[in-house]
Amino acid sequence: MAATENFDRRIRIAPSILSADFADFGREIRVIEAQGADWVHVDVMDGHFVPNLTFGPPAVAAFRKHVTTLMDVHLMIAPVDPFIEAYAEAGADLITAHVEAGPHIHRTLQAIRATGCKAGVALNPGTPAEAVEHVLDLADLVCVMTVNPGFGGQRFIDMTRKIRRLREMIGDRPVHVEIDGGVDPGTAPLVVAAGADVLVAGSAVFRGGSVERPEVYGENIRAIRAAAEGAA
């Protein structure tokens, strides 16, 4: 596991490797970090909680060898508790579980923290901010889904009112607000102005680039960052 970061509210760009070249993950991860990615976001899906199937713990352990920033592992699986330890052992720095994935999100966050990982809690578009109000003291991050989880490249759903409400509830706690879904230079200012500080971007980072053309990834990351920082 890489050393985790101290908390601050600067904008972080977390490319989702769900949009990377599946045949070349190692080089893709190294390239996006070299081009300015702050975190590496790993979307884990089970084909049950969401309608897609992606990365098990062995794949995450393979990614870990290439990540030098922070590996942000987003578990879109249910049940989630039986798999927390496996993803922690695979090298996650931060593990996020969905409040909708089980009846005991308080216990889930405790289990994540017990592994030594930072703990995140995610909210689907139809779930109100108040669903996490009583577990914010256990969370390092709240992930607001701005698409229905399961696939990359979806259209952004405006959740700015939810983001503002979360920021009100968080107050002065050291808790990040992460946005996952449809983030690009057009939507980044909306969510940052509402209070977000971690932006997950998949197709908006990887579109047009490759490990042979890494400068495109850098241009895409810088465009998202500039748009976001202009609204901060």
N, C-alpha and C positions, 0 to 999 in steps of 0.2 A: 504494500500500500504506500502511495506517495504521501508526503507530508501535506496535511490539509491547511487551508488558508485561515488567516485571522479574518474576522468579520469586518467588512466596511461596505458602504453603499455605492461604490463605483460600479459602472455598467460592466457586466461580464457577458461575453458571447460564447455560447455553448453549442457548437455544431453537432447535430445529430448524425451519427454514422449510419443510421438507417438509409440515408441518401448517398452514402459513399459507394465505391466500387467493391462489391462483396468478394471479388477475387483478389483484392489487394489491400485488405484492411490495415496491415501494418504500415505500409508506406502512406496510405491515406491519413492515418492518425498523425504520423510524424510531420506530414506536409501541412495539415491544418494548424498544428501547434506552431510550426515555423512561420506560418502566415498570420499569426495573431490570435488564434483561438485561446480563450481563457480557461475553459473547461472542455471536456469531451463527454458528450451526452450519449448514453447507451439505452435504447428503448427495448425492454424485454417484454415480449408478448406471448401469450399462452394459447391462443386460438379458442379460448373459452371466455375469459373476462372481456377480451377484445377479439375481433374477427381477423386475427393474423397470428403468425407463429414466427418468433425470431430467435433470440440468443439464450442458450443455457449457460450454466456456470463455466463449463470448459471453454466456451467461446469468449466469455468475459475475462477469464484468466489469460487467454491468448492475447486479448487486447491490452491487458495490463502491462505486458512487457514493453509496449510501445508508448504508453501514456506517461508523460512527465509533468503534466499539470494536475488537474483534479478529475477523476473519473466519476461521473454523475450517472448512477444506475437507476433507471426509472422502471419499477416493477409494475407492469400492467398485467397482473396475474391474480388469480383467486383459486384456492386460498393462498395467502401470501406468507403467513407466519412460518410454515414448514421449510421455506426456501431462503429465509433471510440469512441464516448462517452460511449457507453455501455460496451466496453471492458476496458476502463479506470476505469469506476465505478466498474467493476468486480475485479479490483486490479492489472492490468498490471503496471509494472514499466517502461517498454520500449515497444512501439508499432511500429512494422515495417509494412509498406505498400509497395506494388509493384509499380514501376514506370509505368508498363504496365496496371495497374488496372483501370486507369482513365485518363482523359485529363489534369488534373490540379494538378500535384504532389506538386507544390509549396503550393497550398491551403491545400492539404491534410496534409503536414508536419506542416503547421501553426495550423491546427485543432488539431493535436496530441499534439503539444506543449502547446496549450491553455488549455488542460486538466490537465497539470502538469506532464505528462509523458515525458520521453525521446523519441525522434523521430528517427526511422530508415527508410531507403529506400532500397528496394531489387531490384536486377537485375537478370532476367532470363538468361540462358546461351547465348541466341541469341541477347541479348541487350548490346550495347557497354557501356563502362565506361562513355563516354561523355554524356550519357543520364542524368546523375545526376550532371554534372559539375556546373550548375548554381543554384543548391539548396544545395550545401555542407555547406553553412553557416547556414542552418536550420536543419542540420542532426547531430545526435549524433553517428550514426552508418550507414554504408553501408553494406548490406548483399549481398554477391556474391553467387548465386546459382550454385553449381557444379554438380547438377542433374537437370532434368526437374521436376519442383515441382508437387507434388500430391501423391507420395508414398515413403515410407522408403525403405531402403535396395538396392537402385539403384547403378549402377556402376559410379564411379567418372569421371567427365568430366574436363579435364585440363583447368583451367581458369587463369593460373599464369600470362600470359601477361596482362590480364584485371586487376588483382590484383596490379601488378606493376604500371600500368597506373593510377589506383585509388590513390595509395600512392603518386604518383607524383602530382596529382591534389589536394589532401588533404593538402599536405605540412605540415605546423606546426599547422593546425587546430586540436582541440581535438576530433577527429572522429575515432571510432573503425572501423576496417574492419573484418566482420564476414563471415565465410565460412559455407555453409549449403549444405551437400550432399556428401556421400561417404567418410567422414572423418574417418581415422583410423591411426594406427601408421605408415603405409606406405605412406599415402598421406599428413599427417599433416606437415612433414618437408617441402614439396614442397610449400604449401600455406603460411606457416610462413616465409620461406626464401623470398617469394615474397612480404610480408608486412602484412599478416593477423595477428590478435591478439585474435580473438574470434572464437572458433571452436565448431560448433554444431555437435554432434555425437549421433546417435540413436542406431542402431544395434551393433555398435562397442563398446558401453558402456554396453548395456543390455544383449548381447549375453553370454549365459552360466551361468548367475547369476539369483538371485531371492531375495525376501526379507528374505528367509530362508538361502540364501547363499550370503550375501551382500559383502563378501570379494572379490567375483569375479568382482562385479561392481568397487570396489576400484582398483583392479589390472588392469582392462581395462582402467580406467581413468588415472591411473599413467603411463601406457604404452603410451597413447596418449600424455600426458603432457611431458614425458621424450623425446619422439621423436620430439615434437614441440620445446621444449626449446633447444634441441641440434642444431636446425637450426636457432634459433633466433639471 
